[in-house]
Amino acid sequence: MASTSVSMGDNHGVHGSNGTGPLIRVILADTQAIFRAGLRKVFALEDDIRVVGQAETLPQTQSAVTKFSADVLILESALAPNPVEAVSELLQKAPHLKIVVVTPTSDEQLTLDLFRRGAHGILSREVEPELLVECLRKVAAGQPWLESQAMHWVMEAFRGQNMRPSGARPKVQLTPKESLIVSCVTQGMKNKEIAARVGTTEQVVKNYLRKVYDKLGVADRLELALYCLSHHVVDGVKPPPAPSATPQNGEGQNLSAASAAAGATPSSVVTTHSSADALSITPPKKPS
């Protein structure tokens, strides 16, 4: 395929949305022009999604993520000789970018490697348009997206401690404050709610979580929840009660695919509903 320069999306420059959610700015990086054109048509029907840039080679993609202000990059795995390394390099250039990798087929090792290196979503190339749109919205909101098979691989790898090439992780001791914050995370709480619960600010919560990630050797909230699920890190630690002005969510409600992954508790019941739903977790009922 002849190389073309990085191109600007059809809707570049649009900074508002008629939808209820914030505008999601997307870069399309794919070797096939017809695939990019198809995605543009799909996204053109959505008020909250705008394509701001396109690329068909890895160098163009690297240029695009620094040239355009985007929230999500849709990256074809075949675009790079080593898609795992490509994800790492792209995140170094644009740390706040969310990357959704599109793969030709489901591959266990590739899925684990991509997820470990920072990919926020992994999809099959045959994904239905409406599921791709849902994936973008979840990922843009900071929630990971994995299909049910991929989630199974991640869970199994985590239980077997195969996601990290090094040996078994050393047992670490969390401080009481760290334990409280991690307990809130495993209950599916966002940073704002956690801050209200423990009487601090969102920035302080973020700082604590970064320290916990380093201590436990995890990369994000999903890995943290899975680690706690496997190692009973905060068993017996009860989150602080919600302030009276903050309504509490129902204990037994089902969380969405990505929120549930971050809200898994050591004794939660994990169920998958479809290839797109990835994961839903229902906290167990307390015995009467």
GUVEX-471101 format. One record per residue (C-alpha): chain; x, y, z. Coordinates in nm, 4 decimals, m for minus. Layout:
// GUVEX-471101
('A', (X, Y, Z)) ...
END
This chain:
// GUVEX-471101
('A', (0.0000, 0.0000, 0.0000)) ('A', (0.1315, 0.3422, m0.0889)) ('A', (0.2128, 0.5571, 0.2071)) ('A', (0.0092, 0.8682, 0.2684)) ('A', (0.0576, 1.1478, 0.5148)) ('A', (m0.1238, 1.1621, 0.8442)) ('A', (m0.4725, 1.2887, 0.7652)) ('A', (m0.7161, 1.4974, 0.9596)) ('A', (m1.0541, 1.3461, 1.0405)) ('A', (m1.3734, 1.4689, 0.8760)) ('A', (m1.4980, 1.6207, 1.2007)) ('A', (m1.1731, 1.7710, 1.3289)) ('A', (m1.2308, 2.0984, 1.5029)) ('A', (m1.5692, 2.0075, 1.6479)) ('A', (m1.5492, 2.0607, 2.0213)) ('A', (m1.9054, 1.9999, 2.1295)) ('A', (m2.1565, 1.7197, 2.1344)) ('A', (m2.5326, 1.6956, 2.1087)) ('A', (m2.5237, 1.3784, 2.3175)) ('A', (m2.5329, 1.3513, 2.6911)) ('A', (m2.1687, 1.2507, 2.7289)) ('A', (m1.8457, 1.4391, 2.6585)) ('A', (m1.6987, 1.4402, 2.3103)) ('A', (m1.4725, 1.1413, 2.2390)) ('A', (m1.1911, 1.2264, 1.9955)) ('A', (m1.0620, 0.9267, 1.8030)) ('A', (m0.7589, 0.8487, 1.5883)) ('A', (m0.7964, 0.5586, 1.3425)) ('A', (m0.4770, 0.3649, 1.2682)) ('A', (m0.5360, 0.0831, 1.0214)) ('A', (m0.3639, m0.0432, 0.7079)) ('A', (m0.6917, m0.0770, 0.5162)) ('A', (m0.8530, 0.2412, 0.3876)) ('A', (m1.1865, 0.0660, 0.3471)) ('A', (m1.1868, m0.0311, 0.7171)) ('A', (m1.1099, 0.3264, 0.8210)) ('A', (m1.3862, 0.4544, 0.5921)) ('A', (m1.6304, 0.2074, 0.7438)) ('A', (m1.5455, 0.3199, 1.0965)) ('A', (m1.5853, 0.6856, 0.9984)) ('A', (m1.9373, 0.6109, 0.8736)) ('A', (m2.0216, 0.4275, 1.1956)) ('A', (m1.8919, 0.7090, 1.4153)) ('A', (m2.0582, 0.9782, 1.2022)) ('A', (m2.3914, 0.8525, 1.3354)) ('A', (m2.2871, 0.9201, 1.6931)) ('A', (m2.3107, 1.2689, 1.8396)) ('A', (m2.0381, 1.2114, 2.0966)) ('A', (m1.7659, 1.0552, 1.8761)) ('A', (m1.5425, 1.2453, 1.6337)) ('A', (m1.2566, 1.1151, 1.4197)) ('A', (m0.9780, 1.3714, 1.4477)) ('A', (m0.6967, 1.1858, 1.2708)) ('A', (m0.6077, 0.8830, 1.0611)) ('A', (m0.2938, 0.6827, 0.9855)) ('A', (m0.2041, 0.3707, 0.7865)) ('A', (0.1524, 0.3051, 0.9058)) ('A', (0.3217, 0.2928, 1.2443)) ('A', (0.5334, 0.6076, 1.1840)) ('A', (0.2171, 0.7939, 1.0818)) ('A', (0.0445, 0.6700, 1.3947)) ('A', (0.3314, 0.7889, 1.6137)) ('A', (0.3067, 1.1268, 1.4467)) ('A', (m0.0720, 1.1395, 1.4793)) ('A', (m0.0795, 1.0777, 1.8563)) ('A', (0.1492, 1.3768, 1.9102)) ('A', (m0.0101, 1.5992, 1.6445)) ('A', (m0.3775, 1.5520, 1.7293)) ('A', (m0.5467, 1.5895, 2.0651)) ('A', (m0.7314, 1.2586, 2.0999)) ('A', (m0.8893, 1.0484, 2.3717)) ('A', (m0.8804, 0.7062, 2.2066)) ('A', (m0.6574, 0.5421, 1.9465)) ('A', (m0.8007, 0.2472, 1.7532)) ('A', (m0.4897, 0.0523, 1.6532)) ('A', (m0.4809, m0.2432, 1.4135)) ('A', (m0.2413, m0.4998, 1.5621)) ('A', (m0.1075, m0.5903, 1.2167)) ('A', (m0.0006, m0.2301, 1.1596)) ('A', (0.3089, m0.2862, 1.3742)) ('A', (0.5649, m0.5704, 1.3477)) ('A', (0.5442, m0.5969, 1.7272)) ('A', (0.2079, m0.4564, 1.8439)) ('A', (0.2970, m0.5061, 2.2099)) ('A', (0.6051, m0.2845, 2.1857)) ('A', (0.4098, m0.0406, 1.9695)) ('A', (0.1508, 0.0059, 2.2446)) ('A', (0.4252, 0.0814, 2.4975)) ('A', (0.5941, 0.3319, 2.2672)) ('A', (0.2682, 0.5077, 2.1791)) ('A', (0.1743, 0.5433, 2.5463)) ('A', (0.5152, 0.6954, 2.6140)) ('A', (0.4431, 0.9575, 2.3485)) ('A', (0.0860, 1.0180, 2.4684)) ('A', (0.0466, 0.8929, 2.8281)) ('A', (m0.3159, 1.0039, 2.8581)) ('A', (m0.4254, 0.8288, 2.5388)) ('A', (m0.6485, 0.5211, 2.5663)) ('A', (m0.5578, 0.2479, 2.3148)) ('A', (m0.8028, m0.0053, 2.1739)) ('A', (m0.6227, m0.2782, 1.9779)) ('A', (m0.8088, m0.4535, 1.6970)) ('A', (m0.6819, m0.8079, 1.6346)) ('A', (m0.7621, m1.0384, 1.3395)) ('A', (m0.8270, m1.3367, 1.5677)) ('A', (m0.8405, m1.4099, 1.9386)) ('A', (m0.4922, m1.4919, 2.0650)) ('A', (m0.4298, m1.5662, 2.4318)) ('A', (m0.0645, m1.4662, 2.4596)) ('A', (m0.1096, m1.1522, 2.2515)) ('A', (m0.4092, m1.0533, 2.4634)) ('A', (m0.2166, m1.0951, 2.7883)) ('A', (0.0892, m0.9108, 2.6570)) ('A', (m0.1157, m0.6207, 2.5195)) ('A', (m0.3142, m0.5879, 2.8392)) ('A', (m0.0013, m0.6005, 3.0524)) ('A', (0.1648, m0.3292, 2.8420)) ('A', (m0.1248, m0.0876, 2.8832)) ('A', (m0.3860, m0.1537, 2.6137)) ('A', (m0.7224, m0.0349, 2.7454)) ('A', (m0.9361, m0.2454, 2.5120)) ('A', (m0.8873, m0.5478, 2.2868)) ('A', (m1.1373, m0.6316, 2.0135)) ('A', (m1.1791, m0.8767, 1.7301)) ('A', (m1.1879, m0.7271, 1.3801)) ('A', (m1.5338, m0.8802, 1.3337)) ('A', (m1.6822, m0.6786, 1.6198)) ('A', (m2.0345, m0.5455, 1.5646)) ('A', (m2.0476, m0.1663, 1.5113)) ('A', (m2.2711, m0.1014, 1.8121)) ('A', (m2.0328, m0.2949, 2.0377)) ('A', (m1.7361, m0.0992, 1.9076)) ('A', (m1.9181, 0.2241, 1.9898)) ('A', (m1.9951, 0.0965, 2.3389)) ('A', (m1.6320, m0.0074, 2.3806)) ('A', (m1.5117, 0.3419, 2.2870)) ('A', (m1.7408, 0.5033, 2.5410)) ('A', (m1.6312, 0.2691, 2.8181)) ('A', (m1.2617, 0.3068, 2.7395)) ('A', (m1.2879, 0.6853, 2.7076)) ('A', (m1.4425, 0.6875, 3.0557)) ('A', (m1.1370, 0.5048, 3.1894)) ('A', (m1.2851, 0.1558, 3.1992)) ('A', (m1.1081, m0.1444, 3.0439)) ('A', (m1.2842, m0.3491, 2.7760)) ('A', (m1.2228, m0.7183, 2.7197)) ('A', (m1.4418, m0.9759, 2.5533)) ('A', (m1.5475, m1.2735, 2.7641)) ('A', (m1.2771, m1.5083, 2.6323)) ('A', (m1.0087, m1.2467, 2.6850)) ('A', (m1.1338, m1.1813, 3.0382)) ('A', (m1.1139, m1.5553, 3.1089)) ('A', (m0.7511, m1.5600, 2.9910)) ('A', (m0.6660, m1.2599, 3.2087)) ('A', (m0.8297, m1.4145, 3.5153)) ('A', (m0.6561, m1.7485, 3.4651)) ('A', (m0.3198, m1.5858, 3.4033)) ('A', (m0.3575, m1.3758, 3.7118)) ('A', (m0.4459, m1.6745, 3.9254)) ('A', (m0.1424, m1.8561, 3.7907)) ('A', (0.0822, m1.5502, 3.8252)) ('A', (0.1750, m1.5695, 3.4580)) ('A', (0.1099, m1.2102, 3.3598)) ('A', (0.4509, m1.0968, 3.4848)) ('A', (0.7689, m1.2590, 3.3500)) ('A', (0.9389, m1.2381, 3.6890)) ('A', (0.8950, m1.4865, 3.9715)) ('A', (0.6303, m1.4838, 4.2389)) ('A', (0.5565, m1.1410, 4.3768)) ('A', (0.6773, m1.0821, 4.7302)) ('A', (0.4147, m1.0464, 4.9975)) ('A', (0.3711, m0.6821, 5.0861)) ('A', (0.2086, m0.5026, 5.3741)) ('A', (m0.0302, m0.2160, 5.3029)) ('A', (m0.0685, 0.0701, 5.5467)) ('A', (m0.4115, 0.1106, 5.7126)) ('A', (m0.4915, 0.4074, 5.4852)) ('A', (m0.3843, 0.2151, 5.1737)) ('A', (m0.5960, m0.0808, 5.2824)) ('A', (m0.9017, 0.1401, 5.3241)) ('A', (m0.8571, 0.2944, 4.9795)) ('A', (m0.7963, m0.0432, 4.8140)) ('A', (m1.1044, m0.1807, 4.9888)) ('A', (m1.3080, 0.1010, 4.8358)) ('A', (m1.1631, 0.0241, 4.4911)) ('A', (m1.2627, m0.3415, 4.5210)) ('A', (m1.6162, m0.2239, 4.5946)) ('A', (m1.6253, m0.0416, 4.2593)) ('A', (m1.5972, 0.3131, 4.3948)) ('A', (m1.4584, 0.5979, 4.1871)) ('A', (m1.1852, 0.8252, 4.3224)) ('A', (m1.4337, 1.1008, 4.4060)) ('A', (m1.6434, 0.8697, 4.6232)) ('A', (m1.3335, 0.7181, 4.7846)) ('A', (m1.2083, 1.0658, 4.8744)) ('A', (m1.5400, 1.1454, 5.0413)) ('A', (m1.5358, 0.8177, 5.2304)) ('A', (m1.1852, 0.8508, 5.3738)) ('A', (m1.1968, 1.2278, 5.4191)) ('A', (m0.9350, 1.3434, 5.1691)) ('A', (m0.9051, 1.4709, 4.8103)) ('A', (m0.9164, 1.2891, 4.4765)) ('A', (m0.5518, 1.3781, 4.4138)) ('A', (m0.4456, 1.2218, 4.7421)) ('A', (m0.6404, 0.9065, 4.6507)) ('A', (m0.4602, 0.8951, 4.3143)) ('A', (m0.1249, 0.9327, 4.4908)) ('A', (m0.2051, 0.6465, 4.7269)) ('A', (m0.3177, 0.4234, 4.4402)) ('A', (0.0064, 0.4854, 4.2509)) ('A', (0.2006, 0.3730, 4.5587)) ('A', (m0.0177, 0.0635, 4.5915)) ('A', (0.0296, m0.0202, 4.2218)) ('A', (0.4055, m0.0076, 4.2739)) ('A', (0.3892, m0.2166, 4.5906)) ('A', (0.1746, m0.4911, 4.4380)) ('A', (0.3256, m0.4784, 4.0902)) ('A', (m0.0007, m0.4003, 3.9120)) ('A', (m0.0692, m0.1500, 3.6363)) ('A', (m0.4246, m0.0283, 3.6935)) ('A', (m0.7510, m0.0703, 3.8851)) ('A', (m0.8482, m0.3869, 3.7001)) ('A', (m0.5192, m0.5604, 3.7805)) ('A', (m0.5483, m0.4339, 4.1386)) ('A', (m0.8971, m0.5841, 4.1737)) ('A', (m0.7857, m0.9142, 4.0222)) ('A', (m0.4805, m0.9263, 4.2476)) ('A', (m0.6969, m0.8669, 4.5544)) ('A', (m0.9382, m1.1342, 4.4336)) ('A', (m0.6581, m1.3889, 4.4086)) ('A', (m0.4551, m1.2925, 4.7159)) ('A', (m0.7218, m1.1785, 4.9655)) ('A', (m0.5308, m0.8558, 5.0188)) ('A', (m0.8063, m0.6628, 5.1961)) ('A', (m1.0135, m0.9431, 5.3453)) ('A', (m1.1805, m0.8122, 5.6578)) ('A', (m1.1156, m0.4462, 5.5718)) ('A', (m1.4451, m0.2617, 5.5692)) ('A', (m1.4764, 0.0596, 5.3640)) ('A', (m1.5655, 0.3691, 5.5671)) ('A', (m1.9390, 0.4561, 5.5649)) ('A', (m2.0589, 0.7051, 5.3089)) ('A', (m2.1130, 1.0635, 5.4251)) ('A', (m2.4785, 1.1378, 5.4948)) ('A', (m2.4944, 1.3739, 5.1951)) ('A', (m2.3668, 1.1058, 4.9582)) ('A', (m2.6291, 0.8450, 4.8602)) ('A', (m2.4963, 0.4920, 4.8750)) ('A', (m2.5279, 0.2562, 4.5837)) ('A', (m2.7117, m0.0693, 4.6411)) ('A', (m2.4857, m0.3454, 4.7690)) ('A', (m2.6341, m0.6012, 4.5350)) ('A', (m2.6403, m0.4150, 4.2063)) ('A', (m2.4599, m0.5542, 3.9030)) ('A', (m2.1775, m0.3406, 3.7717)) ('A', (m2.0998, m0.2828, 3.4054)) ('A', (m1.8249, m0.4792, 3.2309)) ('A', (m1.5414, m0.2443, 3.3154)) ('A', (m1.6691, m0.1110, 3.6480)) ('A', (m1.7252, m0.4626, 3.7703)) ('A', (m1.3698, m0.5608, 3.6909)) ('A', (m1.2491, m0.2810, 3.9144)) ('A', (m1.5090, m0.3693, 4.1786)) ('A', (m1.4380, m0.7373, 4.2221)) ('A', (m1.4251, m0.8578, 4.5810)) ('A', (m1.2477, m1.1726, 4.7008)) ('A', (m1.5787, m1.3545, 4.7444)) ('A', (m1.7688, m1.2014, 4.4544)) ('A', (m1.9521, m1.4065, 4.1994)) ('A', (m1.8154, m1.3510, 3.8491)) ('A', (m2.0360, m1.4038, 3.5457)) ('A', (m1.9972, m1.3231, 3.1785)) ('A', (m2.2976, m1.2423, 2.9653)) ('A', (m2.1696, m1.2067, 2.6101)) ('A', (m1.8537, m1.1529, 2.4086)) ('A', (m1.8896, m0.7800, 2.4620)) ('A', (m2.0144, m0.7650, 2.8203)) ('A', (m1.6802, m0.9080, 2.9275)) ('A', (m1.7525, m0.9172, 3.2993)) ('A', (m2.0229, m0.8512, 3.5514)) ('A', (m1.9749, m0.8995, 3.9227)) ('A', (m2.2408, m0.9273, 4.1891)) ('A', (m2.1316, m0.8968, 4.5511)) ('A', (m2.2536, m1.1988, 4.7512)) ('A', (m2.5382, m1.1628, 4.9950)) ('A', (m2.4465, m1.1605, 5.3608)) ('A', (m2.5730, m1.4656, 5.5508)) ('A', (m2.8717, m1.3926, 5.7664)) 
END
